[in-house]
């Protein structure tokens, strides 16, 4: 499993309200619990120490920062941009800046939103002491008259790292060991490694895809659960949430069988559409409910749950998510990938009278779900990775849409031996409110 770091104490706190204790949830919780600056901050810093038990993963991949932020006006979420506020988010070792995002304009972030940053190999290699990592936010306001001044707020932070122990289940089918010295060094002169999943069997392709569409009824559907089965061998659970109407209603947490999921990515187009991806590494093998907690009343949406086996959850299981949005008849997103990877993409198009959405699927694509949402539409599609994968949909009406694509990376080859590459498989169940 991966390592996770969360805020554990304040190092520097120049913000108006809150601190590390408002940001340390193991998964995105209620945004009501947050820290924020005064209006029109001037390089005001909130710096928090992170979990001190983090260890060097001996890998420069999979160093991922995740947080939630918003524009603030007078201590509450801003309803308009005003003169705005810029927020810089940086990972720090002692006093050295490792990497992050600089001067992100929060002018249009008038609802809590997720952001993420993946360290480059060079940035990750610059870390020499994983026990002394910190997260630093620096907020700068845009000035102007008092009524137009704005600040910044954050409600959650997580640092994901590869596990210290990258040992994978494998067995040696033919080998010869030769003792070499007093330190008992040895080498394998002939062997074959075979990947095994949690059930002790080579991963196989799961072909079962079931669809469960429910009429939620009314203006404000209230259902917030979906029944699902996680099969033996699954090591990654993905949940896709597509909202094509009243997108200001934000799912703030997702759980499976009592386990919290982490938001991978989110893209929002005002109150028109919201598209989210959530994940859980090594989920419980069970038949239970996936449950959502909403920021306010629940919205009209579809939800798709996908089981994945063979993902590299001890290293870097997911590539960097790619977003796209526009107002048109052609939702689309392009995702970079490599051989043996699986790419999944999803889109949401706004509720519009008589709206339809069709997937431009060739023989290389596989449609997981397609949901009608009272004129709004949602779709989840997969394709085997190889170079840039293009996902395209067509709508009969021009409307606002959002889309996200991400590559799933398989477990790597064992060092020094022949490897039978595990096959990623997906089994999905989808439920949609009948918008």
DOSE-905977 format. One record per residue (C-alpha): residue in one letter; residue number from 1; z, x, y. Coordinates in Angstrom, 1 decimal, padded with zeros to 4 digits. Layout:
% residues N
ATOM   residu   num        Z        X        Y
ATOM        a   NUM        Z        X        Y
...
***
This chain:
% residues 435
ATOM   residu   num        Z        X        Y
ATOM        x     1    000.0    000.0    000.0
ATOM        x     2   -000.4    001.0    003.6
ATOM        x     3    002.4    002.1    006.0
ATOM        x     4    003.3    000.1    009.0
ATOM        x     5    005.1    001.2    012.2
ATOM        x     6    006.7   -001.2    014.7
ATOM        x     7    008.7   -000.7    017.9
ATOM        x     8    012.4    000.2    017.3
ATOM        x     9    013.7    001.2    020.8
ATOM        x    10    012.7    001.6    024.4
ATOM        x    11    011.9    005.1    025.7
ATOM        x    12    010.8    004.0    029.2
ATOM        x    13    010.9    000.4    030.5
ATOM        x    14    009.7   -000.3    034.0
ATOM        x    15    008.6   -003.8    033.2
ATOM        x    16    010.2   -006.9    034.7
ATOM        x    17    011.4   -008.6    031.5
ATOM        x    18    011.7   -007.8    027.8
ATOM        x    19    011.3   -004.7    025.7
ATOM        x    20    010.9   -003.4    022.2
ATOM        x    21    013.0   -006.2    020.5
ATOM        x    22    010.4   -008.7    021.7
ATOM        x    23    007.5   -006.8    020.0
ATOM        x    24    008.9   -005.7    016.6
ATOM        x    25    007.8   -008.6    014.3
ATOM        x    26    006.3   -007.6    011.0
ATOM        x    27    003.4   -009.9    011.8
ATOM        x    28    002.3   -011.7    014.9
ATOM        x    29    005.0   -014.3    015.5
ATOM        x    30    005.6   -016.6    018.4
ATOM        x    31    004.1   -015.3    021.7
ATOM        x    32    007.1   -016.9    023.4
ATOM        x    33    009.0   -013.8    022.5
ATOM        x    34    007.3   -011.2    024.8
ATOM        x    35    007.7   -008.5    027.5
ATOM        x    36    006.0   -008.7    030.9
ATOM        x    37    005.6   -007.0    034.2
ATOM        x    38    006.2   -008.2    037.7
ATOM        x    39    003.1   -009.4    039.6
ATOM        x    40    001.0   -006.5    041.0
ATOM        x    41    002.5   -003.7    039.0
ATOM        x    42    001.8   -000.1    040.1
ATOM        x    43    001.4    002.1    037.0
ATOM        x    44    004.5    000.4    035.5
ATOM        x    45    005.2    001.8    032.0
ATOM        x    46    006.7    000.2    028.9
ATOM        x    47    007.0    002.9    026.2
ATOM        x    48    008.6    002.2    022.8
ATOM        x    49    009.5    004.5    019.9
ATOM        x    50    007.9    003.5    016.5
ATOM        x    51    009.4    003.3    013.0
ATOM        x    52    010.8    006.8    012.3
ATOM        x    53    010.2    006.7    008.6
ATOM        x    54    006.4    007.0    008.8
ATOM        x    55    004.9    009.9    006.8
ATOM        x    56    001.8    012.0    007.1
ATOM        x    57   -000.8    010.2    004.9
ATOM        x    58   -002.9    013.5    004.6
ATOM        x    59   -005.9    011.4    005.8
ATOM        x    60   -007.5    011.1    009.1
ATOM        x    61   -008.9    007.6    008.3
ATOM        x    62   -007.2    004.2    008.7
ATOM        x    63   -005.0    004.8    011.7
ATOM        x    64   -005.2    001.3    013.3
ATOM        x    65   -003.3    000.0    016.4
ATOM        x    66   -003.0   -003.7    016.8
ATOM        x    67   -001.3   -005.7    019.6
ATOM        x    68   -001.4   -009.0    021.6
ATOM        x    69   -001.6   -009.2    025.3
ATOM        x    70   -002.2   -011.7    028.2
ATOM        x    71   -002.5   -012.0    032.0
ATOM        x    72    000.8   -012.9    033.7
ATOM        x    73    001.4   -014.9    036.9
ATOM        x    74    005.0   -015.1    038.1
ATOM        x    75    006.5   -014.5    034.7
ATOM        x    76    004.3   -017.0    032.8
ATOM        x    77    000.8   -017.0    031.3
ATOM        x    78   -001.7   -017.0    034.2
ATOM        x    79   -004.0   -020.0    034.5
ATOM        x    80   -006.5   -018.1    036.7
ATOM        x    81   -007.6   -014.5    037.2
ATOM        x    82   -006.4   -013.9    040.7
ATOM        x    83   -006.9   -010.2    041.5
ATOM        x    84   -006.3   -009.4    037.9
ATOM        x    85   -004.4   -006.6    036.2
ATOM        x    86   -005.5   -003.6    034.0
ATOM        x    87   -003.6   -002.7    030.9
ATOM        x    88   -003.8    000.8    029.3
ATOM        x    89   -002.5    001.0    025.6
ATOM        x    90   -001.9    004.5    024.2
ATOM        x    91   -000.4    006.0    021.0
ATOM        x    92    001.9    008.9    022.0
ATOM        x    93    003.5    011.8    020.1
ATOM        x    94    006.5    012.9    022.2
ATOM        x    95    004.6    013.3    025.5
ATOM        x    96    001.0    013.9    024.1
ATOM        x    97   -001.5    011.1    024.3
ATOM        x    98   -003.2    010.7    020.9
ATOM        x    99   -005.6    007.8    021.7
ATOM        x   100   -006.0    004.2    022.8
ATOM        x   101   -007.7    001.9    025.2
ATOM        x   102   -007.7    002.6    029.0
ATOM        x   103   -007.6    000.1    031.8
ATOM        x   104   -008.6   -003.0    029.9
ATOM        x   105   -009.1   -005.8    032.5
ATOM        x   106   -007.0   -008.8    031.6
ATOM        x   107   -008.7   -011.0    034.3
ATOM        x   108   -010.1   -013.4    031.8
ATOM        x   109   -007.2   -013.2    029.2
ATOM        x   110   -005.4   -016.4    030.3
ATOM        x   111   -004.3   -017.1    026.7
ATOM        x   112   -002.6   -014.8    024.3
ATOM        x   113   -005.3   -012.6    022.6
ATOM        x   114   -005.3   -009.9    019.9
ATOM        x   115   -006.7   -006.4    020.5
ATOM        x   116   -007.1   -003.4    018.3
ATOM        x   117   -008.0    000.3    018.4
ATOM        x   118   -008.8    002.6    015.5
ATOM        x   119   -008.1    006.3    016.0
ATOM        x   120   -011.0    008.7    015.5
ATOM        x   121   -010.7    011.4    012.9
ATOM        x   122   -010.1    014.0    015.6
ATOM        x   123   -007.4    011.8    017.2
ATOM        x   124   -005.6    011.2    013.9
ATOM        x   125   -005.8    014.9    013.1
ATOM        x   126   -004.0    015.6    016.4
ATOM        x   127   -000.8    014.0    015.0
ATOM        x   128    001.6    016.6    013.8
ATOM        x   129    004.8    014.6    013.6
ATOM        x   130    004.6    011.0    012.4
ATOM        x   131    008.4    010.5    012.9
ATOM        x   132    008.0    010.8    016.7
ATOM        x   133    005.2    008.4    017.5
ATOM        x   134    005.4    006.0    020.4
ATOM        x   135    003.4    003.1    021.9
ATOM        x   136    002.9    003.2    025.7
ATOM        x   137    001.5    000.4    027.9
ATOM        x   138    000.7    001.1    031.6
ATOM        x   139    000.0   -001.9    033.8
ATOM        x   140   -001.8   -001.8    037.2
ATOM        x   141   -002.3   -004.9    039.4
ATOM        x   142   -005.2   -005.6    041.6
ATOM        x   143   -003.2   -006.2    044.8
ATOM        x   144   -004.3   -009.0    047.2
ATOM        x   145   -002.2   -011.8    048.7
ATOM        x   146    001.0   -012.8    046.9
ATOM        x   147   -000.6   -016.0    045.4
ATOM        x   148   -003.4   -013.9    043.8
ATOM        x   149   -001.3   -011.1    042.3
ATOM        x   150   -001.1   -010.9    038.6
ATOM        x   151    000.8   -008.8    035.9
ATOM        x   152    000.5   -008.1    032.2
ATOM        x   153    002.4   -009.2    029.1
ATOM        x   154    002.5   -008.1    025.4
ATOM        x   155    004.1   -009.9    022.5
ATOM        x   156    003.5   -007.8    019.4
ATOM        x   157    002.5   -004.3    018.2
ATOM        x   158    001.7   -002.8    014.8
ATOM        x   159    000.5    000.7    013.7
ATOM        x   160   -001.2    000.8    010.3
ATOM        x   161   -001.5    004.1    008.4
ATOM        x   162   -002.7    005.0    004.9
ATOM        x   163    000.0    005.3    002.3
ATOM        x   164    001.6    008.6    001.7
ATOM        x   165    001.0    008.3   -002.0
ATOM        x   166   -002.6    007.6   -002.7
ATOM        x   167   -002.2    007.5   -006.5
ATOM        x   168   -004.5    004.9   -008.1
ATOM        x   169   -004.3    003.3   -011.6
ATOM        x   170   -006.5    005.4   -013.8
ATOM        x   171   -006.5    006.7   -017.3
ATOM        x   172   -007.9    009.9   -018.9
ATOM        x   173   -010.2    009.1   -021.8
ATOM        x   174   -011.1    012.7   -022.8
ATOM        x   175   -009.5    015.8   -021.5
ATOM        x   176   -008.3    019.3   -022.1
ATOM        x   177   -005.4    020.9   -020.2
ATOM        x   178   -005.0    024.6   -019.9
ATOM        x   179   -001.7    026.1   -018.7
ATOM        x   180   -002.3    028.7   -016.0
ATOM        x   181    001.0    030.1   -014.6
ATOM        x   182    004.7    029.6   -014.4
ATOM        x   183    004.2    026.9   -011.8
ATOM        x   184    002.5    024.9   -014.6
ATOM        x   185   -000.7    024.6   -012.7
ATOM        x   186   -003.4    023.1   -014.9
ATOM        x   187   -006.9    021.9   -014.7
ATOM        x   188   -008.9    019.2   -016.5
ATOM        x   189   -012.0    020.6   -018.2
ATOM        x   190   -013.5    017.4   -019.4
ATOM        x   191   -012.5    013.9   -018.5
ATOM        x   192   -013.6    010.5   -017.3
ATOM        x   193   -011.7    008.3   -014.9
ATOM        x   194   -012.0    004.5   -015.1
ATOM        x   195   -010.6    002.3   -012.3
ATOM        x   196   -008.2   -000.4   -013.4
ATOM        x   197   -007.0   -003.4   -011.5
ATOM        x   198   -003.6   -005.0   -011.5
ATOM        x   199   -004.3   -006.8   -014.8
ATOM        x   200   -005.2   -003.5   -016.5
ATOM        x   201   -008.9   -004.4   -016.8
ATOM        x   202   -012.0   -003.0   -015.1
ATOM        x   203   -012.7   -005.2   -012.0
ATOM        x   204   -015.5   -007.8   -012.5
ATOM        x   205   -017.4   -010.1   -010.3
ATOM        x   206   -015.7   -013.4   -009.8
ATOM        x   207   -018.3   -016.2   -009.4
ATOM        x   208   -016.0   -019.2   -008.9
ATOM        x   209   -016.3   -020.7   -005.4
ATOM        x   210   -014.7   -024.0   -004.7
ATOM        x   211   -014.8   -026.2   -001.6
ATOM        x   212   -012.1   -028.7   -000.5
ATOM        x   213   -013.1   -030.7    002.6
ATOM        x   214   -010.4   -033.0    004.0
ATOM        x   215   -010.8   -035.6    006.7
ATOM        x   216   -007.9   -034.9    009.0
ATOM        x   217   -008.7   -037.8    011.3
ATOM        x   218   -007.7   -038.5    014.9
ATOM        x   219   -008.1   -036.5    018.1
ATOM        x   220   -005.5   -033.9    017.1
ATOM        x   221   -005.4   -033.1    013.4
ATOM        x   222   -002.0   -032.1    012.3
ATOM        x   223   -002.6   -030.5    008.9
ATOM        x   224   -001.7   -026.9    008.7
ATOM        x   225   -001.8   -025.9    005.0
ATOM        x   226   -004.5   -025.2    002.4
ATOM        x   227   -003.9   -024.9   -001.4
ATOM        x   228   -005.2   -021.7   -002.9
ATOM        x   229   -005.0   -019.6   -006.1
ATOM        x   230   -004.9   -015.8   -005.9
ATOM        x   231   -006.3   -014.4   -009.1
ATOM        x   232   -004.9   -011.4   -011.1
ATOM        x   233   -006.6   -008.3   -010.0
ATOM        x   234   -006.8   -009.4   -006.3
ATOM        x   235   -005.6   -006.7   -003.9
ATOM        x   236   -006.8   -008.1   -000.6
ATOM        x   237   -006.6   -011.7    000.6
ATOM        x   238   -008.7   -012.6    003.7
ATOM        x   239   -008.4   -015.9    005.6
ATOM        x   240   -011.1   -017.0    008.1
ATOM        x   241   -010.2   -019.6    010.8
ATOM        x   242   -013.0   -021.3    012.7
ATOM        x   243   -012.2   -023.6    015.6
ATOM        x   244   -015.1   -025.4    017.3
ATOM        x   245   -013.3   -027.7    019.6
ATOM        x   246   -010.0   -027.4    021.6
ATOM        x   247   -010.0   -023.6    021.0
ATOM        x   248   -007.0   -023.2    023.3
ATOM        x   249   -004.9   -024.3    020.3
ATOM        x   250   -004.2   -020.9    018.8
ATOM        x   251   -003.0   -020.2    015.2
ATOM        x   252   -000.3   -017.6    015.9
ATOM        x   253    000.8   -016.9    012.3
ATOM        x   254   -000.5   -017.3    008.8
ATOM        x   255    001.5   -017.0    005.6
ATOM        x   256    000.7   -017.0    001.9
ATOM        x   257    003.3   -017.8   -000.8
ATOM        x   258    006.0   -016.7    001.7
ATOM        x   259    004.1   -013.5    002.7
ATOM        x   260    003.0   -012.9    006.3
ATOM        x   261   -000.6   -012.1    007.0
ATOM        x   262   -001.8   -009.8    009.8
ATOM        x   263   -004.6   -010.7    012.2
ATOM        x   264   -007.6   -008.4    011.7
ATOM        x   265   -009.6   -009.7    014.7
ATOM        x   266   -010.1   -012.6    017.0
ATOM        x   267   -012.8   -013.7    019.5
ATOM        x   268   -012.4   -016.7    021.9
ATOM        x   269   -014.9   -018.4    024.1
ATOM        x   270   -012.7   -020.2    026.6
ATOM        x   271   -011.7   -023.6    025.1
ATOM        x   272   -015.0   -023.9    023.2
ATOM        x   273   -014.7   -021.8    020.1
ATOM        x   274   -012.1   -019.5    018.4
ATOM        x   275   -012.9   -017.3    015.4
ATOM        x   276   -010.2   -015.3    013.6
ATOM        x   277   -009.8   -013.1    010.5
ATOM        x   278   -006.4   -012.6    008.8
ATOM        x   279   -005.5   -010.3    005.9
ATOM        x   280   -002.8   -009.6    003.3
ATOM        x   281   -002.8   -006.4    001.2
ATOM        x   282   -001.6   -006.8   -002.4
ATOM        x   283   -000.9   -010.6   -002.1
ATOM        x   284    001.3   -012.4   -004.6
ATOM        x   285   -000.6   -013.6   -007.7
ATOM        x   286    000.2   -017.3   -007.5
ATOM        x   287   -001.0   -020.8   -006.9
ATOM        x   288    000.5   -021.9   -003.6
ATOM        x   289   -000.3   -022.8    000.0
ATOM        x   290   -001.7   -020.8    002.9
ATOM        x   291    000.2   -022.1    006.0
ATOM        x   292   -000.6   -021.9    009.7
ATOM        x   293    001.8   -022.0    012.7
ATOM        x   294    000.1   -023.2    015.9
ATOM        x   295    000.8   -022.2    019.5
ATOM        x   296    000.8   -025.9    020.4
ATOM        x   297   -000.7   -028.9    018.6
ATOM        x   298   -003.1   -028.1    015.8
ATOM        x   299   -006.8   -027.9    016.5
ATOM        x   300   -009.9   -029.0    014.7
ATOM        x   301   -010.9   -026.2    012.4
ATOM        x   302   -012.0   -025.0    009.0
ATOM        x   303   -010.2   -022.4    007.0
ATOM        x   304   -011.6   -020.2    004.3
ATOM        x   305   -009.5   -018.0    001.9
ATOM        x   306   -011.2   -015.2    000.0
ATOM        x   307   -009.8   -013.1   -002.8
ATOM        x   308   -011.0   -009.5   -003.0
ATOM        x   309   -010.5   -007.0   -005.9
ATOM        x   310   -011.3   -003.3   -005.7
ATOM        x   311   -010.6   -002.8   -001.9
ATOM        x   312   -009.2    000.5   -000.8
ATOM        x   313   -005.8   -000.9    000.2
ATOM        x   314   -004.2    002.5   -000.3
ATOM        x   315   -006.6    004.1    002.2
ATOM        x   316   -008.9    002.3    004.6
ATOM        x   317   -009.8   -001.2    003.1
ATOM        x   318   -011.5   -002.6    006.2
ATOM        x   319   -014.1   -001.1    008.6
ATOM        x   320   -014.0   -001.8    012.4
ATOM        x   321   -014.6   -005.5    013.1
ATOM        x   322   -017.7   -006.3    015.2
ATOM        x   323   -017.7   -009.2    017.6
ATOM        x   324   -020.5   -011.2    019.3
ATOM        x   325   -020.7   -014.3    021.3
ATOM        x   326   -023.2   -016.2    023.5
ATOM        x   327   -024.5   -019.6    024.4
ATOM        x   328   -027.8   -020.1    022.4
ATOM        x   329   -029.3   -021.5    019.2
ATOM        x   330   -029.0   -018.2    017.3
ATOM        x   331   -025.4   -017.0    016.4
ATOM        x   332   -025.7   -013.5    015.1
ATOM        x   333   -023.7   -010.3    014.4
ATOM        x   334   -024.7   -006.8    013.1
ATOM        x   335   -022.3   -004.8    011.1
ATOM        x   336   -022.6   -001.1    010.1
ATOM        x   337   -021.8   -000.4    006.4
ATOM        x   338   -022.5    001.9    003.5
ATOM        x   339   -023.5    001.6   -000.2
ATOM        x   340   -020.8    000.0   -002.4
ATOM        x   341   -019.2   -001.8    000.5
ATOM        x   342   -019.2   -005.6    000.9
ATOM        x   343   -019.8   -007.1    004.4
ATOM        x   344   -018.4   -010.5    005.4
ATOM        x   345   -019.4   -012.3    008.6
ATOM        x   346   -018.3   -015.7    010.0
ATOM        x   347   -019.4   -017.8    013.0
ATOM        x   348   -018.2   -020.8    014.8
ATOM        x   349   -020.4   -023.0    017.1
ATOM        x   350   -019.0   -025.5    019.6
ATOM        x   351   -018.8   -029.2    019.0
ATOM        x   352   -022.1   -030.7    020.4
ATOM        x   353   -023.6   -034.1    019.6
ATOM        x   354   -025.7   -033.9    016.5
ATOM        x   355   -025.2   -030.1    016.2
ATOM        x   356   -026.3   -028.5    012.9
ATOM        x   357   -026.1   -024.9    011.8
ATOM        x   358   -028.2   -023.2    009.1
ATOM        x   359   -027.8   -019.8    007.6
ATOM        x   360   -030.9   -017.5    007.6
ATOM        x   361   -030.1   -016.3    004.1
ATOM        x   362   -032.3   -014.0    002.1
ATOM        x   363   -031.8   -013.0   -001.5
ATOM        x   364   -029.4   -010.4   -000.4
ATOM        x   365   -026.9   -012.8    001.2
ATOM        x   366   -024.4   -015.1   -000.4
ATOM        x   367   -022.9   -018.1    001.4
ATOM        x   368   -019.2   -018.5    000.8
ATOM        x   369   -018.6   -021.7    002.9
ATOM        x   370   -020.2   -024.0    005.4
ATOM        x   371   -018.2   -026.6    007.2
ATOM        x   372   -019.1   -029.6    009.3
ATOM        x   373   -016.6   -030.0    012.1
ATOM        x   374   -017.4   -033.3    013.9
ATOM        x   375   -020.6   -031.7    015.4
ATOM        x   376   -019.0   -028.2    015.5
ATOM        x   377   -020.0   -025.9    012.6
ATOM        x   378   -018.5   -022.9    010.8
ATOM        x   379   -020.0   -020.5    008.2
ATOM        x   380   -018.8   -017.5    006.1
ATOM        x   381   -021.5   -015.3    004.6
ATOM        x   382   -021.4   -012.0    002.5
ATOM        x   383   -023.9   -009.3    001.8
ATOM        x   384   -023.8   -006.0   -000.1
ATOM        x   385   -023.4   -003.1    002.4
ATOM        x   386   -026.1   -000.6    003.1
ATOM        x   387   -026.8    000.6    006.7
ATOM        x   388   -026.7   -002.1    009.3
ATOM        x   389   -026.4   -005.6    007.9
ATOM        x   390   -027.8   -008.4    010.1
ATOM        x   391   -026.3   -011.8    010.0
ATOM        x   392   -028.2   -014.7    011.7
ATOM        x   393   -027.7   -018.4    011.9
ATOM        x   394   -029.8   -021.1    013.6
ATOM        x   395   -028.5   -024.2    015.4
ATOM        x   396   -030.7   -027.2    016.6
ATOM        x   397   -028.7   -027.3    019.9
ATOM        x   398   -027.9   -024.5    022.3
ATOM        x   399   -024.1   -024.2    022.4
ATOM        x   400   -021.3   -021.7    022.8
ATOM        x   401   -020.6   -019.6    019.6
ATOM        x   402   -018.4   -016.7    018.5
ATOM        x   403   -019.0   -014.4    015.5
ATOM        x   404   -017.1   -011.6    013.7
ATOM        x   405   -018.3   -009.3    010.9
ATOM        x   406   -016.4   -006.6    009.0
ATOM        x   407   -017.1   -004.3    006.1
ATOM        x   408   -014.7   -004.1    003.1
ATOM        x   409   -014.4   -000.6    001.7
ATOM        x   410   -014.0    000.1   -002.1
ATOM        x   411   -011.5    002.4   -003.7
ATOM        x   412   -012.8    006.0   -003.6
ATOM        x   413   -013.9    008.2   -006.5
ATOM        x   414   -011.2    010.2   -008.3
ATOM        x   415   -011.1    013.9   -007.4
ATOM        x   416   -013.0    016.1   -009.7
ATOM        x   417   -014.1    013.5   -012.2
ATOM        x   418   -016.8    010.9   -012.9
ATOM        x   419   -015.9    007.5   -011.5
ATOM        x   420   -016.9    004.0   -012.5
ATOM        x   421   -017.0    002.3   -009.1
ATOM        x   422   -014.9   -000.9   -009.0
ATOM        x   423   -016.9   -003.9   -007.9
ATOM        x   424   -015.5   -006.0   -005.1
ATOM        x   425   -015.4   -009.6   -006.0
ATOM        x   426   -014.7   -012.7   -003.9
ATOM        x   427   -013.3   -016.1   -004.9
ATOM        x   428   -012.9   -018.5   -002.0
ATOM        x   429   -011.5   -021.9   -001.2
ATOM        x   430   -012.3   -023.7    002.0
ATOM        x   431   -010.8   -026.6    003.8
ATOM        x   432   -012.2   -028.2    007.0
ATOM        x   433   -010.9   -030.8    009.4
ATOM        x   434   -013.6   -033.4    009.9
ATOM        x   435   -014.0   -032.9    013.6
***
